[in-house]
Amino acid sequence: MDNRDNFETLSKELMYREKLITKTPHLVYNKHSPFFDTTPNISISLINLGSVEDFEDKIKRKIEHERFRGNIYINNIDPWKEFNWIGRKILINGCLFKVVQKISRCSATNLVPKSETVDLNLPLKLKEIYGHSNMGVYLMPLTDGDINENNIIKL
């Protein structure tokens, strides 16, 4: 349920509890993928499912994309193309974002979603195969607005 009053109350509570927060936090709601990965000043992660599939092909096993805890998942883009967007701006349904940096993955990705099972060292596997432990990019929002499933990304 999209209740803006609850979002405002929660934002104020976060600011009260987290003394380092100096700006009002903006909350993102997605009923299909309700995990939100955040890093200070960069709060939206974009994961290219083509890159995940390329990784799966190379390690010869299926990887749950939820391990990467993306806010936005995209498909029909060549694997790793999102890394070429660093420093550029993208538009999704009228919302403008700056692509800020690659996301270096941590050991949290080792966990099978909704369990305490560790079955693979994903950062190490990424490094072995690609020479880095990155998957996805961080976006900095430049405008407000709504994005939805099946929106098109424009550079």
N, C-alpha and C positions, 0 to 999 in steps of 0.2 A: 504494500500500500504506500502510495506517495503522499506522505503527510509533511508538508513544509514546516509546520509548527514544531514537529518532533525533530526535524533536521536542525532547526535553529537552536532548540534547547540542547541537543547533543553537541552542537558546535560550541556553544557557550561553556558547557561542562568540560569539553576537551581543552579549551583555552584556560579554564580555571585550574585543571589538574596538570596540564603540561605547560609549565612556566616558560618554556622555550618558544612556544608558539606566539608569534607577534602579529600575525594576520589571521583574520577569520578563516577557519578551514572550510573548504567546500566539500560536501559529501556527494559521492557518486552512488547511484542505486542501479543495480542490475539484478533482476530476480532470477536470471538463469545462471549467472556466475558471481555469487555474492562475496568473493574474496577480493580485497583491495590491497594491493602492494603499494607501499609508499616509501619514499626517501625524502629527506628534507628538501624543500623547494622544487621537487620534481615528483609529481604525484600520479601520473598516468603512464601505465606501461602498455606497450603495443607488442603483440607476439604474432609473427608471421607463421601460420600453420605450414606453409611450404618449407620453411627452415626446419621446423620440427620433423616433418616428413623426411627431409633430406638426412637429418640426424638418425632417424629410425632406420632408413635404408642402409646407412653406413654401419650401424651397430647390429643390424638384423634382428630388431625387436621393436615392439610397439611401446611407445612412451605416452602416458596420459598427459595431454596438453595442460591439464589443470596443475601439474607440478610447477609450471612456470608462473602461476598466479597472475595472469594477465588481466588487465582491465578491458583491453580491446584485443580481440583476435581477428586477424584478417586472413583471407585465402585468395587463391587465384593470382598470387604474386610470386615471381621467381624466388627460389630459396636465397636468403641472405640479401636480397635487394634492399631491404629496410636499412641496412648499414650504410648504403650509399646516400641515404636521406639525411644523415647527420649534418646539422647546421642549416638545413632547408626547412621550408614551411610546407605543411600539408593541410588540406581542407577536407573535412568530413562533414557532409550535410550542413554546410554553412559555418561550421566551427573551425576556427583556425588554430593550428598547433605548430610549435617549433619542435623539430626532432633534435633532442639535446645530446643524448649519448647512448652508447650501447649499455646493456644491462649485464653486468658480470654476475653469474649465478653463484649462489651459496649452497651450503649443505642442506638447506631446507628442501631443495629439489630432489634430494635422495629419497624422501619419504613417498611411499605409495599414497595417493590421496585418500583421505578419510580412514587412515590407519596409522599405526606406529611402526610399520614395517619399512626397513631400509633394504632395498634390493639392488641398488646400483649407485655408484658414485658418479652422478651426472656431471658435475664440474670437471672432474678428472677425465671422464670420457670425452667431453667436448674439447678439452685441452689436447688430449692424445690425437684426436681426429683432425681438429681444425687449427690447433696452435693457440687457442684462446678458450675461455670459459663463458663466453657471451651467448645469450639467447634473448632476443627482443631489444627494443629501444624505449627510452623514456621520452615522453612528450611533455612539453610545457604548454598549457592552454593559453592562448592569446585572446580568445573571445569566449563569451558564454553561448550556450545553446544546447540543443539536444542532438544526440546521435543515436541511431537505431540499427538494428540488423539490416543487412543488405544495402547500407549506404555505400557510396562510391568514394574512394580516396582520390583526390586530385593534388598534384604537385604544383 
